[in-house]
Structures are given as C-alpha cells and as structure tokens.
C-alpha cells in the first residue's frame, strides 16, 4: 500500500452488492486521493447498472477525485446483463481502468495487465502519468513469447470463446444457488457475472466454527472442498465459491458442503 490508508466502503448484498453511496461519501476527507471501483466484481459477482455507476461518478466529481476502476472482468457477464466501462460514462472524472488477460482469457499465470488512462481534461498528466511510468519500470515486463501472442489474442479470439465460458459459469451459478439455498445456515447471493458467488454464513448457528476462516479449514479437512473466507475481502460472515469447474464437480462440491453443514449446524 506504500503508506496509504485504505478505507472500505460498504457493499449491500440485498441490492446485488451495490456500493453504499452514503457510506462511501462519509469516508471521504481531505486526504482521500481516489475511489476504487471493482466492476464486475471479484468476489461478489455483481455487475453495476449504468445508473449506479453514474451515482459513483457523481460522488467522485463532487469531491474532485479520480476513479481507479478494476475492470478485468469486463464482458464476463450472464445473459441479459450489460457491463459498462465507467470511463465511457464520465465527462469530467478521470479514470484509471485496470485490465488484463488473466480472467477474460483464462490465463492467470501469464501475468499480463494494463492501465488505460481516461483523462479528458488532462488532470492526471502532470503527476499521475509520470508516476505510473516510473512504477512500470520497477517491475519485470512480460516475456517476449507472450508479447508476441498478445495482438493475436486481442484481435482474433472468437466471441464464442467468451460465450462458452460464461455459459459454464452461469450454469454453475444456478447449480450452487439452488443447492445451497436449501442448506440451513447458508444464504447464497446470486451473481450477475464474473466467476464467483458469495454465500452468507450464519456463524452463530455453527457453535464449533468461530469464523469463516475456521470454516474454510474444517471444510477442507472434512470434505476436501476449498472455498475462500470473506475475511480475505474484508467481508466477514461470507465465503466465496469459484464457478469455473465442470458442472458435475460443482454439484458434488455442493453436496459435500451440505453434508458438512448438516453435521455442524445447530438450530
């Protein structure tokens, strides 16, 4: 964090993980330098509406703050959903849009990413852009083979590739939601995109489990099912489920989670 103090605004699971705009604005003071927006979201699987993004931009404009947009899951949305790049909606707010190959192209080990600078009024030109260039020079670049492959990947991968990926993810989301909705003590939140689902856990109903981290460890030991605890994302009381495995493996994992919860749940 290089000495920066991150302040976490609340997300609202009952509203498909929208940002709590009022809480976001309450956290802003004279030391605030930017607002970070993750859309579509890891870990929540949320996809913000155009209006919600405009509401966030209004806060940024009011307080003269740029947006740092993590948009690496752009276009990874379910049927009927639209994913908006926040810079396309901004008239005055500068946006640093972070993207890469890891998620959309399913090559996380390649470590290829970029930052697109949207700065219509030149507000980032003097300090931010030179600083980004300096930071980029501190890290090793991607290898030459990946660099050579990049134009082909960006220009020639067919649309069917993404459609097939998201068809699998959406089918898995439906499986997980249906299977875990009937498990006492769990409350899955149906995603709209990305590759994940968040599931609420009533920890007070599991007396032998103290935190979601504890749940992760016991579930792995007892059922060989691995999930991430919400504490990894500053959101206690939830677990994150990955939706990229084959459908039959996802269903089997849900069955094991159900068995686990059945053993540990106390009414």
N, C-alpha and C positions, 0 to 999 in steps of 0.2 A: 504493500500500500504506500510505500515511500513516505511515511509520516502522515498520510491523510487519514482523517477520521470518517469512516463510512457510517451513514445514518440510514436505517432501513425503514422505508415507509410500508405501511400495512397493505396486504392484499386481501381481497374479500372472496372467500370460497363460495359464498352464497350468491355471488354475482359473477361466477365463472372466473374468479381470480382477478377481477379488475383492480387497479390501483385505488387505494383510498385517497382520493384527491385532497380532501380536507387535511388528512394526516400528513400527506406529502408536503403541503404548503406550510404546515405548522413546524416542520423540521428545517425549513429554510431560514438562514440568517446571513449576516454579513460575510461569514466565512465560507458559505456554500459556493462551490465552483461549477457544478454541473448536476444534471439529473440523469440517472441511468434508467433506461427503459429496456426490458427484455421482452421481445415480441416477434414471433410466437415464443412461448415461454418454456424454458427448462428451469424448474422441474414440473411446472403446473400443467403444461399442455394448453394453456389459454391462448386465444387469438383475439386481440383487441379490435373492437369496432372502429370505424372511421371516426365516429363522434368521440369515443373515449380518447383516441389519440389527439384529437383536436383539443379536448379538455386539458390534456397534459401539456400540449404546446402552449395553451393559454397561460398556464402557471409559469412555464419557462419564460415566456415573453414578458409577463408581468414583473418578474424578478430578474430579468436580463441574464438568464442562464442558458448555456448551450445544452443540447441533449447528446448523451453518449448512448447510442442505440445498438444493443446486441441483437442483430437480425440474421444470425447464422441459420435460423430455421425458417427463413422466408420461403414461402411457397409450399412448405411442408404442412399442409392443412387438409382437413377432411372435406369430403364432397359437400358443396353448398356454402363453404366458408371462403372468405376473402381475406388475404393478408396484405396490409398496406405498409409500404415503406414510409416511415414517419417523415422523411425529408420531402417526399412528394406532396405533403400536406402543409409544409411550413413555408411561410412567406418571409419571415424575419428571423426566426430562431435558427442559429447554426446547429448543424447535426454532424456528429461523427458516427458513421454507420459501420459497424464491425461485422464482417462476413468471413466466409472460408469454405473449404471443400469438405471438411470433416463430416458434417451432418447430411447435407443435401446429397452429397455424392458417396456417403458411407465409407470414407477413407480417413478415419481419425488419426491413424499412425503417420500420415504424410505431413501433418502439422503445417498446412498451408492456410494462411489467413491474410486479411487485408483490412484497411480502414479507408472508407470513402469519405471525403471531406465535402460537405454541402455547406457553402458559406457565401450566400448571395451578396452579402454586404461587406465582405472582407474583414469581418471582426476577428477571425482567428489567424489572419495572415501574419501578423507581426510576431506573436509569441508561440501560439499553439503549433502551427505548421512546422516551424524550425525545430521545436522541441520533439515533435513526432519523428522527424527525420533523424535527430540525434539518437533517440531511443532505438529506432530501427537499426542503427549502425552498431548497437551494443550487443545484438543477438546474431547468431549464425543464420544465414539465409538457407532456403530450401535447396536440396541437391539439384544438380543440373538435369537429371532424368525427369524429375517431377516438373521442373520449369518447362522442359521441352513438351511435356504432355499437357500442360495447362491450357493452351489455346484449343487443342482438340476437345478437351473435356468441356470447356465452357461453350464451345460453338456446336459440337456435334452429338452430344449425348441426347438421345431422343426423349420426347416428353413422356413416352410410355414407361421409361425407367422410373421417373418420379411417381407416376400414377400407380405403378405396380407396388412400389414401396409403401405409399400411403394407403393403398387398398389393404395391404397386410396389417399396417399399424391400426387402421380404423377397425378392421375385423377383430383384432386383438383387444382394442379398447372396449368394444361391445362385449366380448367374452369376459374380460376382467370385471367390467361394471356389473354385468348380470350375475356373475358368480360371487362376487364379494359383497354385493348389495344385500344379500340374504344372510351374511355372516354377522352374528351378534358381536357388537363392539367395533365394527368397521363401517366407515362411510366413504365410499369412493366418490370422487368428483369427476364427472365425465369430461374428458378433454375435447378440444376442437382442432388440435393439431399438434405439431412437434412429435416427440417419440415417447412420451411418458404420461403417467397418470399419478396423481396424488390421492392417497387414501387416508382419511382421518381415523385415528385410533382412540377409543375411549379408554385411556390408560387406567382410570380408576376401576374399571371392570376386570382388569388383569392384575390381581394383587401381587403376583410373583414377578411382574415385569415393571421396572421403575421408569424407564424412558424408552423412546423409540430406538435408541442405540442398543439398549438391553434386548429389545425385541429382535432387532436385526441379528444379534449374536446367537440368541436362543433358537430363532427360526433357522438359521444356517446350520447350527449344530444338530437340531432335531429333525429337520425336514430337507436339508440341502437346498434350500431356496434362499437366494440372496436378493435383498432389497436395500435401498439406501434410507437411512433415517432422516426425518425432516430437519434435524439439528444441523445437518450438512448445509442447509439452505436458510438457516436462521428461522426455521418454522417448526417448532416442537409440536409433538402430538400428531404428526403425519409421517407416512412413509411414501417413498417414490418407487413406482413399478415401471420397468422398461417394457416397451411394447413391440420389440423388434424380433422376437423369437418366432419360430414356426407355431402355428395355431395350436397344434396338439401339445406342445411343450408348455405353452402359456396356460392352457386348460389344466394340465397336470399340476403346474405350479399353484394355480388357484385352489385345486383340490387339497393340496398339501397345506396351504395357508388355512383353509377351512378346518382341516383336522387339527392343526396347531392351535387355532383359536378355540376350538371346541374343548380342548384339554385344559386351556388356561383361563377361559372366561368364567367369571363368577357373577351371577345375577345380583 
